[in-house]
Amino acid sequence: MLARPQPERQAHRQVLEGLILRLAKRYRSSLARLHLLATLHTGTLLSEEVGLPVERFGSGPEGGDIQIGARIVQGMWTPWCSSGIL
């Protein structure tokens, strides 16, 4: 079965990306002092558009969120932002 196009999901993603970029640009100097972890798409967005160093994991659908969660559970990283956008 072919996936049905979801324009509302794409529109939501574009709004979210715009918000992430605005926040990251505004707080770039503060974020640059942190060790940032992100899924592949978000990490690439922050790296290429804002110039922040980001440790990137797999994309969300490929388990990137789970990889980040595993780092937290293992005590290898302490999240400072509970919203999950960075």
Secondary structure, 3 states (H helix, E strand, C coil): CCCCCCHHHHHHHHHHHHHHHHHHHHCHHHHCCCCEEECHHHHHHHHHHHCCCEEECCCHHHCHHHHHHHHHHCCCCCCCCCCCCC
